[in-house]
Amino acid sequence: MTTASLSQPVPDFGAPATGGTFSLAAQRGKTVVLYFYPKDNTPGCTTEAMNFRDQHDAFVKAGTVVFGISRDSLKSHENFKAKLELPFELISDGDEAVCHLFDVIKMKKMYGKEVRGIERSTFIIDGKGILRHALRGIKVPNHVDEVLEIVRGL
């Protein structure tokens, strides 16, 4: 599978998700926000999920569906989703296939050690399946507002 490139169609993919199997092709006609995050139940990831939750109605009004994605198990995602009352689905990418498609696996420093992990990133795909925006190495504060502004402009 090739890496997703800006202004190019994103190859269709499927992956296990809360609420059933995710398929990119099934989202045609809607703008799709895929936000990759390192781990369920960690401080930054919890804040980011709550920010997307709190703006969910605005995304829906903009014709946009939001999906969070990490390498966590479906069980972990189900618990995280329930705990935070998330109104959107979480995709489990345990085999890192989707992470590789979007090139988000990076070497990071954690507690002074190099570890392989997900670089916090958000991708915006238009209703025709074209990758329109790739926001990489993002910081959580104000990120969701930025994403909402982008999708409103599509």
MARGU-284093 format. One record per residue: x, y, z of N, C-alpha, C in turn; residue in one letter; residue number from 0. Coordinates in nm, 4 decimals, padded with zeros to 6 digits. Example, Ala and Ser with C-alpha at 12.3 -4.5 7.8 and 13.67 -1.06 7.14 Angstrom:
! residues 2
01.3190, -00.5690, 00.7800, 01.2300, -00.4500, 00.7800, 01.3200, -00.3300, 00.7800, A, 0
01.2850, -00.2250, 00.7080, 01.3670, -00.1060, 00.7140, 01.2900, 00.0030, 00.7870, S, 1
END
This chain:
! residues 154
00.0849, -00.1180, 00.0000, 00.0000, 00.0000, 00.0000, 00.0897, 00.1246, 00.0000, M, 0
00.0535, 00.2227, -00.0813, 00.1321, 00.3461, -00.0869, 00.0924, 00.4396, 00.0254, T, 1
00.1728, 00.5419, 00.0459, 00.1429, 00.6420, 00.1471, 00.0449, 00.7435, 00.0891, T, 2
-00.0502, 00.7883, 00.1695, -00.1477, 00.8889, 00.1267, -00.0762, 01.0206, 00.0991, A, 3
-00.1084, 01.0842, -00.0146, -00.0448, 01.2101, -00.0543, -00.1488, 01.3195, -00.0711, S, 4
-00.1099, 01.4429, -00.0387, -00.1992, 01.5575, -00.0534, -00.2502, 01.5694, -00.1962, L, 5
-00.3772, 01.6082, -00.2075, -00.4462, 01.6297, -00.3355, -00.4618, 01.5021, -00.4182, S, 6
-00.4381, 01.3862, -00.3562, -00.4541, 01.2570, -00.4232, -00.5628, 01.1759, -00.3510, Q, 7
-00.6289, 01.0841, -00.4238, -00.7260, 00.9975, -00.3557, -00.6552, 00.9110, -00.2510, P, 8
-00.7181, 00.8950, -00.1368, -00.6653, 00.8071, -00.0327, -00.7121, 00.6659, -00.0664, V, 9
-00.6210, 00.5690, -00.0720, -00.6648, 00.4311, -00.0991, -00.7677, 00.3865, 00.0042, P, 10
-00.8698, 00.3161, -00.0413, -00.9707, 00.2667, 00.0519, -00.9041, 00.1713, 00.1506, D, 11
-00.9506, 00.1746, 00.2726, -00.9018, 00.0807, 00.3733, -01.0140, 00.0508, 00.4703, F, 12
-01.0022, -00.0610, 00.5344, -01.0960, -00.0998, 00.6384, -01.0178, -00.1320, 00.7642, G, 13
-01.0806, -00.1139, 00.8773, -01.0161, -00.1443, 01.0053, -01.1237, -00.1632, 01.1114, A, 14
-01.0933, -00.2438, 01.2143, -01.1908, -00.2600, 01.3225, -01.2112, -00.1280, 01.3963, P, 15
-01.3359, -00.1018, 01.4334, -01.3681, 00.0227, 01.5037, -01.4819, -00.0013, 01.6012, A, 16
-01.4933, 00.0878, 01.6972, -01.6104, 00.0848, 01.7847, -01.7306, 00.1047, 01.6923, T, 17
-01.8385, 00.0371, 01.7174, -01.9562, 00.0520, 01.6329, -01.9500, -00.0283, 01.5036, G, 18
-01.8464, -00.1095, 01.4840, -01.8363, -00.1922, 01.3637, -01.7145, -00.1581, 01.2811, G, 19
-01.6955, -00.2308, 01.1718, -01.5778, -00.2118, 01.0886, -01.5841, -00.0787, 01.0146, T, 20
-01.4733, -00.0042, 01.0179, -01.4626, 00.1219, 00.9447, -01.4212, 00.0927, 00.8012, F, 21
-01.4811, 00.1637, 00.7064, -01.4407, 00.1589, 00.5660, -01.4375, 00.3023, 00.5150, S, 22
-01.3258, 00.3437, 00.4584, -01.3175, 00.4793, 00.4049, -01.4180, 00.4991, 00.2917, L, 23
-01.4326, 00.3992, 00.2057, -01.5256, 00.4101, 00.0920, -01.6689, 00.4372, 00.1387, A, 24
-01.7059, 00.3843, 00.2544, -01.8414, 00.4034, 00.3072, -01.8665, 00.5490, 00.3501, A, 25
-01.7608, 00.6284, 00.3581, -01.7742, 00.7675, 00.4030, -01.7882, 00.8663, 00.2867, Q, 26
-01.7860, 00.8168, 00.1626, -01.7933, 00.9056, 00.0462, -01.9116, 01.0015, 00.0599, R, 27
-01.8904, 01.1258, 00.0164, -01.9951, 01.2272, 00.0248, -01.9848, 01.3119, 00.1501, G, 28
-01.9042, 01.2670, 00.2456, -01.8834, 01.3430, 00.3697, -01.7362, 01.3775, 00.3807, K, 29
-01.7078, 01.4891, 00.4435, -01.5694, 01.5197, 00.4779, -01.5330, 01.4304, 00.5961, T, 30
-01.4129, 01.3729, 00.5916, -01.3675, 01.2814, 00.6975, -01.2471, 01.3428, 00.7674, V, 31
-01.2546, 01.3504, 00.8995, -01.1401, 01.3884, 00.9820, -01.0905, 01.2614, 01.0492, V, 32
-00.9657, 01.2259, 01.0204, -00.9002, 01.1129, 01.0875, -00.7932, 01.1722, 01.1768, L, 33
-00.8114, 01.1587, 01.3083, -00.7055, 01.2088, 01.3958, -00.6364, 01.0913, 01.4638, Y, 34
-00.5037, 01.0872, 01.4444, -00.4196, 00.9820, 01.5018, -00.3662, 01.0323, 01.6350, F, 35
-00.3745, 00.9471, 01.7354, -00.3257, 00.9844, 01.8679, -00.2506, 00.8662, 01.9273, Y, 36
-00.1558, 00.8950, 02.0194, -00.0694, 00.7874, 02.0707, -00.1389, 00.6791, 02.1530, P, 37
-00.2244, 00.7161, 02.2507, -00.2722, 00.6125, 02.3433, -00.3973, 00.6566, 02.4178, K, 38
-00.4927, 00.5634, 02.4296, -00.6127, 00.5883, 02.5106, -00.5734, 00.6192, 02.6551, D, 39
-00.6544, 00.7034, 02.7195, -00.6425, 00.7311, 02.8634, -00.5109, 00.7962, 02.9060, N, 40
-00.4460, 00.8674, 02.8150, -00.3296, 00.9474, 02.8536, -00.3750, 01.0942, 02.8516, T, 41
-00.3073, 01.1819, 02.9261, -00.3581, 01.3189, 02.9418, -00.3827, 01.3952, 02.8110, P, 42
-00.2852, 01.4000, 02.7213, -00.3023, 01.4742, 02.5969, -00.4100, 01.4139, 02.5088, G, 43
-00.4123, 01.2819, 02.5014, -00.5088, 01.2124, 02.4163, -00.6509, 01.2261, 02.4704, C, 44
-00.6644, 01.2266, 02.6021, -00.7947, 01.2466, 02.6644, -00.8448, 01.3874, 02.6347, T, 45
-00.7587, 01.4871, 02.6496, -00.7971, 01.6256, 02.6222, -00.8373, 01.6421, 02.4764, T, 46
-00.7577, 01.5847, 02.3854, -00.7885, 01.5961, 02.2426, -00.9241, 01.5321, 02.2119, E, 47
-00.9501, 01.4127, 02.2645, -01.0777, 01.3442, 02.2417, -01.1940, 01.4274, 02.2958, A, 48
-01.1773, 01.4866, 02.4143, -01.2836, 01.5692, 02.4725, -01.3070, 01.6950, 02.3882, M, 49
-01.2006, 01.7519, 02.3316, -01.2160, 01.8701, 02.2461, -01.2955, 01.8346, 02.1201, N, 50
-01.2644, 01.7198, 02.0576, -01.3426, 01.6762, 01.9412, -01.4866, 01.6474, 01.9837, F, 51
-01.5043, 01.5868, 02.0999, -01.6397, 01.5589, 02.1517, -01.7187, 01.6890, 02.1683, R, 52
-01.6560, 01.7874, 02.2293, -01.7258, 01.9122, 02.2606, -01.7618, 01.9931, 02.1352, D, 53
-01.6913, 01.9703, 02.0264, -01.7198, 02.0406, 01.8998, -01.7933, 01.9505, 01.7994, Q, 54
-01.8337, 01.8326, 01.8439, -01.8918, 01.7346, 01.7519, -02.0100, 01.7897, 01.6723, H, 55
-02.1015, 01.8596, 01.7372, -02.2186, 01.9135, 01.6671, -02.1773, 02.0083, 01.5552, D, 56
-02.0743, 02.0880, 01.5783, -02.0260, 02.1814, 01.4760, -01.9675, 02.1042, 01.3564, A, 57
-01.8984, 01.9933, 01.3836, -01.8461, 01.9105, 01.2740, -01.9611, 01.8501, 01.1931, F, 58
-02.0645, 01.8011, 01.2620, -02.1799, 01.7423, 01.1942, -02.2466, 01.8473, 01.1050, V, 59
-02.2632, 01.9691, 01.1572, -02.3236, 02.0777, 01.0788, -02.2397, 02.1093, 00.9559, K, 60
-02.1090, 02.0858, 00.9626, -02.0191, 02.1108, 00.8497, -02.0103, 01.9895, 00.7561, A, 61
-02.0975, 01.8889, 00.7762, -02.0994, 01.7710, 00.6894, -01.9769, 01.6823, 00.7071, G, 62
-01.9251, 01.6804, 00.8294, -01.7987, 01.6122, 00.8576, -01.8180, 01.5018, 00.9608, T, 63
-01.7512, 01.3884, 00.9368, -01.7461, 01.2807, 01.0348, -01.6043, 01.2743, 01.0908, V, 64
-01.5955, 01.2474, 01.2198, -01.4675, 01.2437, 01.2903, -01.4408, 01.1016, 01.3370, V, 65
-01.3160, 01.0562, 01.3200, -01.2731, 00.9262, 01.3707, -01.1381, 00.9429, 01.4378, F, 66
-01.1257, 00.8905, 01.5600, -00.9967, 00.8839, 01.6271, -00.9334, 00.7501, 01.5940, G, 67
-00.8005, 00.7476, 01.5877, -00.7334, 00.6222, 01.5538, -00.6026, 00.6097, 01.6297, I, 68
-00.5818, 00.4918, 01.6892, -00.4559, 00.4610, 01.7578, -00.4326, 00.3105, 01.7474, S, 69
-00.3221, 00.2668, 01.8050, -00.2888, 00.1236, 01.8016, -00.3551, 00.0469, 01.9157, R, 70
-00.4326, 00.1140, 01.9991, -00.4985, 00.0469, 02.1115, -00.5989, -00.0575, 02.0625, D, 71
-00.6271, -00.1546, 02.1486, -00.7230, -00.2604, 02.1161, -00.8652, -00.2043, 02.1107, S, 72
-00.9533, -00.2807, 02.0466, -01.0941, -00.2424, 02.0409, -01.1530, -00.2320, 02.1814, L, 73
-01.1157, -00.3236, 02.2696, -01.1651, -00.3198, 02.4084, -01.1221, -00.1902, 02.4770, K, 74
-00.9967, -00.1512, 02.4613, -00.9477, -00.0258, 02.5188, -01.0263, 00.0925, 02.4618, S, 75
-01.0488, 00.0902, 02.3297, -01.1260, 00.1973, 02.2643, -01.2688, 00.2039, 02.3165, H, 76
-01.3325, 00.0875, 02.3326, -01.4711, 00.0850, 02.3830, -01.4782, 00.1509, 02.5214, E, 77
-01.3821, 00.1174, 02.6080, -01.3794, 00.1744, 02.7430, -01.3528, 00.3246, 02.7399, N, 78
-01.2565, 00.3665, 02.6580, -01.2203, 00.5086, 02.6440, -01.3399, 00.5880, 02.5908, F, 79
-01.4065, 00.5330, 02.4902, -01.5221, 00.5996, 02.4300, -01.6353, 00.6151, 02.5325, K, 80
-01.6622, 00.5085, 02.6066, -01.7694, 00.5117, 02.7068, -01.7358, 00.6086, 02.8194, A, 81
-01.6131, 00.6035, 02.8674, -01.5698, 00.6883, 02.9784, -01.5849, 00.8375, 02.9453, K, 82
-01.5489, 00.8732, 02.8217, -01.5531, 01.0148, 02.7808, -01.6825, 01.0517, 02.7090, L, 83
-01.7731, 00.9533, 02.6917, -01.8995, 00.9745, 02.6213, -01.8745, 01.0355, 02.4826, E, 84
-01.7853, 00.9722, 02.4085, -01.7503, 01.0226, 02.2753, -01.8625, 00.9904, 02.1760, L, 85
-01.9068, 01.0901, 02.0977, -02.0152, 01.0680, 01.9999, -01.9633, 01.0210, 01.8640, P, 86
-01.8351, 00.9888, 01.8538, -01.7755, 00.9416, 01.7286, -01.7013, 00.8120, 01.7566, F, 87
-01.6668, 00.7416, 01.6485, -01.6058, 00.6098, 01.6621, -01.4532, 00.6191, 01.6690, E, 88
-01.3937, 00.5164, 01.7296, -01.2483, 00.5042, 01.7394, -01.2042, 00.3811, 01.6620, L, 89
-01.1005, 00.3982, 01.5809, -01.0487, 00.2911, 01.4959, -00.9272, 00.2285, 01.5629, I, 90
-00.9255, 00.0951, 01.5662, -00.8132, 00.0212, 01.6241, -00.7187, -00.0211, 01.5117, S, 91
-00.5931, 00.0213, 01.5216, -00.4942, -00.0100, 01.4181, -00.3774, -00.0863, 01.4791, D, 92
-00.4087, -00.1998, 01.5387, -00.3080, -00.2809, 01.6066, -00.1957, -00.3288, 01.5166, G, 93
-00.2249, -00.3506, 01.3879, -00.1201, -00.3968, 01.2958, -00.0482, -00.2804, 01.2268, D, 94
-00.0877, -00.1592, 01.2590, -00.0253, -00.0352, 01.2091, -00.0427, -00.0138, 01.0586, E, 95
-00.1322, -00.0846, 00.9938, -00.1513, -00.0695, 00.8489, -00.1968, 00.0723, 00.8136, A, 96
-00.2922, 00.1245, 00.8889, -00.3423, 00.2599, 00.8606, -00.2372, 00.3634, 00.9001, V, 97
-00.1675, 00.3391, 01.0101, -00.0582, 00.4285, 01.0519, 00.0469, 00.4401, 00.9414, C, 98
00.0779, 00.3275, 00.8772, 00.1773, 00.3289, 00.7689, 00.1236, 00.3990, 00.6451, H, 99
-00.0052, 00.3817, 00.6162, -00.0672, 00.4495, 00.5026, -00.0515, 00.6019, 00.5154, L, 100
-00.0639, 00.6518, 00.6384, -00.0548, 00.7963, 00.6626, 00.0826, 00.8380, 00.7174, F, 101
00.1754, 00.7431, 00.7277, 00.3129, 00.7700, 00.7698, 00.3200, 00.8459, 00.9031, D, 102
00.2541, 00.7919, 01.0048, 00.2520, 00.8589, 01.1357, 00.3349, 00.7879, 01.2430, V, 103
00.3963, 00.6741, 01.2091, 00.4818, 00.6065, 01.3075, 00.6193, 00.6727, 01.3038, I, 104
00.6621, 00.7234, 01.4169, 00.7893, 00.7961, 01.4260, 00.8660, 00.7503, 01.5497, K, 105
00.9967, 00.7773, 01.5473, 01.0772, 00.7575, 01.6673, 01.0604, 00.8828, 01.7530, M, 106
01.0251, 00.8631, 01.8805, 01.0017, 00.9755, 01.9709, 01.0827, 00.9538, 02.0976, K, 107
01.1096, 01.0624, 02.1657, 01.1776, 01.0533, 02.2950, 01.0722, 01.0508, 02.4052, K, 108
01.0843, 00.9512, 02.4928, 00.9935, 00.9428, 02.6065, 01.0753, 00.9050, 02.7291, M, 109
01.0773, 00.9934, 02.8249, 01.1564, 00.9715, 02.9465, 01.3024, 00.9430, 02.9132, Y, 110
01.3544, 01.0157, 02.8117, 01.4950, 01.0024, 02.7753, 01.5285, 00.8840, 02.6856, G, 111
01.4285, 00.8015, 02.6535, 01.4521, 00.6850, 02.5677, 01.3822, 00.7049, 02.4341, K, 112
01.4430, 00.6457, 02.3292, 01.3783, 00.6484, 02.1988, 01.2743, 00.5370, 02.1933, E, 113
01.1520, 00.5732, 02.1542, 01.0455, 00.4745, 02.1391, 00.9734, 00.4985, 02.0062, V, 114
00.9203, 00.3922, 01.9486, 00.8404, 00.4011, 01.8276, 00.6979, 00.4310, 01.8691, R, 115
00.6400, 00.5340, 01.8095, 00.5028, 00.5653, 01.8448, 00.4340, 00.6497, 01.7392, G, 116
00.3083, 00.6781, 01.7640, 00.2288, 00.7585, 01.6720, 00.2586, 00.9058, 01.6956, I, 117
00.2913, 00.9752, 01.5870, 00.3042, 01.1206, 01.5914, 00.1620, 01.1766, 01.5812, E, 118
00.1227, 01.2572, 01.6796, -00.0128, 01.3139, 01.6808, -00.0349, 01.3914, 01.5503, R, 119
-00.1311, 01.3458, 01.4708, -00.1534, 01.4013, 01.3373, -00.3018, 01.3949, 01.3031, S, 120
-00.3451, 01.4875, 01.2173, -00.4846, 01.4896, 01.1725, -00.4875, 01.5046, 01.0213, T, 121
-00.5747, 01.4265, 00.9582, -00.5879, 01.4284, 00.8128, -00.7323, 01.4581, 00.7770, F, 122
-00.7505, 01.5443, 00.6773, -00.8837, 01.5836, 00.6338, -00.9009, 01.5365, 00.4889, I, 123
-01.0023, 01.4530, 00.4688, -01.0302, 01.3909, 00.3397, -01.1658, 01.4422, 00.2934, I, 124
-01.1722, 01.4923, 00.1696, -01.2990, 01.5479, 00.1221, -01.3976, 01.4373, 00.0828, D, 125
-01.5177, 01.4776, 00.0443, -01.6251, 01.3839, 00.0121, -01.5977, 01.2944, -00.1076, G, 126
-01.4966, 01.3300, -00.1878, -01.4586, 01.2467, -00.3027, -01.3439, 01.1529, -00.2678, K, 127
-01.2975, 01.1574, -00.1416, -01.1891, 01.0694, -00.0988, -01.0501, 01.1251, -00.1249, G, 128
-01.0412, 01.2563, -00.1508, -00.9127, 01.3213, -00.1781, -00.8563, 01.3776, -00.0466, I, 129
-00.7278, 01.3515, -00.0208, -00.6626, 01.4059, 00.0980, -00.6394, 01.5551, 00.0770, L, 130
-00.7036, 01.6382, 00.1575, -00.6962, 01.7843, 00.1425, -00.5998, 01.8506, 00.2405, R, 131
-00.5885, 01.7974, 00.3598, -00.4994, 01.8570, 00.4609, -00.4337, 01.7479, 00.5429, H, 132
-00.3051, 01.7690, 00.5734, -00.2294, 01.6789, 00.6605, -00.1620, 01.7663, 00.7659, A, 133
-00.2084, 01.7555, 00.8889, -00.1534, 01.8331, 00.9998, -00.0731, 01.7365, 01.0857, L, 134
00.0588, 01.7553, 01.0900, 00.1464, 01.6599, 01.1573, 00.2146, 01.7226, 01.2782, R, 135
00.2461, 01.6377, 01.3757, 00.3190, 01.6837, 01.4934, 00.2460, 01.7950, 01.5662, G, 136
00.1147, 01.7818, 01.5724, 00.0326, 01.8902, 01.6273, 00.0379, 01.8926, 01.7803, I, 137
00.0015, 02.0075, 01.8328, -00.0156, 02.0261, 01.9766, -00.1661, 02.0315, 02.0032, K, 138
-00.2096, 01.9798, 02.1164, -00.3519, 01.9676, 02.1461, -00.4230, 02.1033, 02.1605, V, 139
-00.3679, 02.2016, 02.2347, -00.4427, 02.3268, 02.2513, -00.4769, 02.3925, 02.1171, P, 140
-00.6033, 02.4282, 02.1004, -00.6578, 02.4968, 01.9822, -00.6607, 02.4121, 01.8545, N, 141
-00.6146, 02.2893, 01.8605, -00.6091, 02.2069, 01.7394, -00.7475, 02.1812, 01.6808, H, 142
-00.8419, 02.1441, 01.7638, -00.9753, 02.1095, 01.7141, -01.0411, 02.2317, 01.6492, V, 143
-01.0201, 02.3503, 01.7044, -01.0744, 02.4725, 01.6447, -01.0149, 02.4944, 01.5055, D, 144
-00.8853, 02.4680, 01.4911, -00.8174, 02.4815, 01.3621, -00.8774, 02.3834, 01.2596, E, 145
-00.8977, 02.2592, 01.3018, -00.9543, 02.1574, 01.2128, -01.0952, 02.1970, 01.1700, V, 146
-01.1751, 02.2454, 01.2638, -01.3115, 02.2876, 01.2338, -01.3118, 02.4019, 01.1315, L, 147
-01.2222, 02.4959, 01.1480, -01.2097, 02.6077, 01.0536, -01.1761, 02.5557, 00.9132, E, 148
-01.0862, 02.4585, 00.9044, -01.0478, 02.4005, 00.7746, -01.1674, 02.3323, 00.7083, I, 149
-01.2406, 02.2483, 00.7824, -01.3512, 02.1746, 00.7200, -01.4640, 02.2696, 00.6791, V, 150
-01.4835, 02.3765, 00.7535, -01.5856, 02.4746, 00.7149, -01.5480, 02.5438, 00.5843, R, 151
-01.4178, 02.5509, 00.5565, -01.3699, 02.6159, 00.4346, -01.3672, 02.5265, 00.3117, G, 152
-01.3932, 02.3965, 00.3287, -01.3889, 02.3035, 00.2132, -01.5155, 02.3153, 00.1278, L, 153
END
